[in-house]
Amino acid sequence: MSVAMFAELAHKFVTFPQGKATTFVNVIKVGTFCRTVVWPLFPPLMMYQYIRAKDADYYATEVLYYKSGAKDVKAFNDPSRVGLSGHWRLQQDMETIRAAANSE
């Protein structure tokens, strides 16, 4: 069996239920349901997941800071740095890159 035969068979499988008015109406109903019920749920769920991930990350950073016994908070999370570069892990990675790049 050739690739063209599989492509033709797949095309027939996908396009078979065309032509009936009830199928057309059902597609419209499902699309309307998705636009009015399903799609509006995504932004709040995405925001919820984002907040949970941030909360877990900040909690882990706070626990690490507490258990390390350090006194300098900015060593773990420096809000004065641009974007995410204030996170302790990124600070460590950037320092490693800086040391490797400036070694002579």
Disulfide bonds with the S-S distance in Angstrom:
none
